[in-house]
Amino acid sequence: MKTSDVPRYTPDWLELREGADAAARSAELLEALVPRLSGPPLVIHDLGCGTGSMGRWLAPRLGGPQLWILHDRDPELLDRAAVRMPRTARDGSRVTIATARGDLSRLTAATLDGASLVTASALLDVLTPEEVDGIAAACAGAECPALLALSVVGRVELTPADPMDAEITGAFNAHQRRGGLVGPDAMAVASEAFARHGATVRTHASPWVLGAGHSALTAEWLRGWVGAAVEHRPELGARAEAYLHRRLATAAAGALRVVVHHHDLLALPAPRTLGAAA
């Protein structure tokens, strides 16, 4: 499956999840990354930027002048992201924005020439193994780190439990692997790909923890989660519909707790040897 075949995410959904994404991303990996960033200015490529939530989270956490190059295939999302990106860094330095519309399958080391960092959020799990390897190869060729956040890992915890939880989870995970996508195997596939290209890889848990204060996000997530499960297994039909109604009612009452497990990945290129730099 090509990147262009992956369903687009609506701006409303991306906006709804932004707060949970920001709370979940790994501060530990960011702390490990900062000493390895080259600049100034920092040149940061944000892949599959959507509405720009990764930039809104990361740019104010970095010091010094920054050039963000936002990549997406959707011109509407690119426009939204560019308008809403921060214009100042942590220390008040200027943040400059550029956009690049196109398919990530065309990403190469030449595209990333001079890059300080490649970043993405909620992207890896909707790619194929070949596309993940292409990103790893491009980063290796450009000798730049990658910080790739919020890949699903196939685990969801709902409290209180329901007898159908495991069945819906299994069907959803199978749906995520449709057409050869890596889905919940994203962390294993990406870790192996970056390591194969010489990077040092670290991962860190970055779960959504949704409670009574996240009722709108929880309801929309439930609809999408159950809907994908039924799309993969239509025979779930009426049972899944009843399950969704039960879960929505519990969420509306403020009595449902959901933990959606993700992981973040940091890939640091091998330090250049003296001979390589000569």
N, C-alpha and C positions, 0 to 999 in steps of 0.2 A: 504493500500500500504506500502510495506517495503522500508526502506531507499535504499536498493540495487536496487529497481525498479525506483528510481528517475533518470531522464536523467543526464548524466555527462555534465559538462560545459567545453568547450574547453579552453586550456591555453591561446589562443589568445584573447578570449572574456574576461577572467579574467584579463589579462594584460591591455586590452583596457579600462576597467572600473576602474582600480585601482586609477587613479588620482581623478576621481569624487567621489569614495568611501572615499578616504582620506579627501577630502574637506568637505564631508557631515557628517562624524561621530561626535558625540556629545562630545565636550570638557567639557561641564558642567557635564555630567555623570562621565567622567573620574576624574574630580576634586572631586566629591563626593565619588568616589571609593577609591582613594589613601589612605586616613587615615584608611581604613578598611582592607588593605592588610597585611597578615602575612608573615614574613620573617625576615632576609634573610636566605637562598636565596628565592626569589619569585619563586614558582612552578606554571606554567601557562599551562593549557590544552587548546589548540586551536582546537575546533571541526569543522570538515569539512573544513580544513585549505586551500584547494585549492592550489594556488601557494604561499601562505604565506603572503598575503597583510595585514591581520590584525596584524601579528607579525611585519612586516616592519613598520607599523604605530605606534603600541603601545610600542614595546620594547624600542625605543629611547626616549619615553616619561616617562619612569619609571626609578627610580634610584636603585642602588644596584645590586648585582649578581642575575641572572635569569636563571632558567631552563625552557625552552619551550618544551612541549611535543605536537607534531603536530599529529593530528588525521585525517585520510582520508582513504577512501576505494580504492583510485586510486593511485597505486604505482608511476606512472609517476609524478603526482602532488606532492606527498610527496617528491620525490627526488628533484624536482624543488624548493619546499618551503624550504627544509633543506639547500640547497646550497645558497639560496638568503637571508636567515634570517640575520639580523644584528648580529654582534658579540660583540658589546659593548652597554651598557646602557647609559642613559643620563649623568651619572657621570663618565663614563669610565669603570665601572665594567663589568665583563665578562658575556656574554650571551651564554649559552650552549644549544644545540639542541638535542632532541631525537624525534624519529618518532614511531607512532603506527598505523598500518594498520588494519582496521576493520570496522564493522557496528556499528553505533551509538546506535542501539537498544540493544546492549550488554553493554552499559555504566551503571556502578553501582557506589555506594558510595565507594566500595573497589577500583575501578579503580582510583578514585579521592582522595584516602587517602593521606593526607599531602598536598593537593592542596591549593594554595593561591588564585587562580582565575580560573574560566572557562570562555572562551570567544569564540565567533563565529561571523561571518559576512555573511549576506545574506544566512542564513541557515534556520531559523525557518519556513519561509513560504513554504518550500518544505518538511516539515515533517507532520506527522499525529498528531492528538491530543494525542494519546498514546505515541508517541515518544517525544513530547514536555513535557508531564508529566514525562516521564522517566528521562529526563535531570533535571527537577526541583527536582524530588525525589533524584537523585544522588547527586545534589548540597546540598540539605538539609541534607542528610545523612553524607556528608563529611564536612558540616558546612563551605562551601566556597562560596564567592560571584560569580555572573555571570554577564558578560557584553556582551550583545548579540546585535549586530549592524545590521542596514540596512535591516529591514523587510518591505516588501511592505505593503501598507495599502489600495490599491485599488483606489487611486486618482492620476490622471495625468492632468496637465494643459498644453495646447498647444496654443501658440500665434503666428500668428493669429488663431482664431478658425475655425473649419470646421464642417459642418453639421453632419459628420459621427463620430466625436470624441467620443460622448457618447456611440454610438453603439459598436465601437471597444473596448472601455474601458470595457463595460459590458461583452462582449464575452471573452476578455482576463481574466477578474476576474473570470468568470465561469471556464475557462480553468485551472486557478491556483488552483481551488478547486477540480480538477479531482481526482478520486480514493480516496476521503476522506482526501486529504491534507488540511491543514489549510489555505493556500494561504493568501489572504488579511485579514483574521481574526487572523493572527498570534499574533498580539499584545494583543488582548483580550484573546485569549486562553492561551498564555504564562503568562500574568499578573495574570490570575485566577489560573493557575497551581502553580506558585511560591508562591502566597499568600496562597493558600491552604496548602502548605508545610511550612508555617511559615515565609516566607521571606517578607521583606519590598521592595516594587516594585516602581521604578520610570521609567518614559519613557520620551523621548525627541525627537522632530522632527529632522530628518536628511535627508532632501531632496537633490536629485540631482538637480542642476540648470544648464541647458545646453543651451549654446548660440552659437554664431558664432565661438568661439574658440574650440568647441567640435564637429566639423562636422563629424569626423569619428565615434565617439561614438554614436552620435545622429542617424546617418544612420544605424549603426548596431543594435542599440536598436529598431529603428522603424521596421526594417525587422523582428526581433524576436517578437516584440509586435503584429504586424499585423498578422504575421504567426501563432502565437498561437491562436489569435482570430478566424482565418479562420479554423484552425484545430478543434476548438470547434464548429464553425458554418460554415460548408462548403458552405452553401447557400449564404454567403457574397461574395464568389468568385470574380466575375468581378468587383463589386463595391469596394471591398477591395483592389483589385489590382490597380484600378484607384486612390483610396485614397492614397495608398502607393506611387505611382508615384508623385502625387501632393506634398505630404509631403517631399519626398526626394529632389524634385526640389527646394522647399522652403528652406530646410536645406542647400543644396549645394550653394544657393545664399546668405547664411548667414543671412536669414530673419526669421528663426524659433527659437522660445524660448520654451524649454520644461522643466517643473518642474515635476519630478517623486518623489512622496512623499513616504518617508520611516519613520520608527521610530526606535530608539535604546531603549534598555531595560537594566536597572540595577536592579539586585535582590540582596539584602543584607540579609544574614541569621540573624535570631534573636540572639541577644547577649546571650552567655551562662550564666546561673544563677550560683550563688555560689554553690548551691547544685549539679548542673549538673557537675560542674568542680571538685567536691570533689571526 
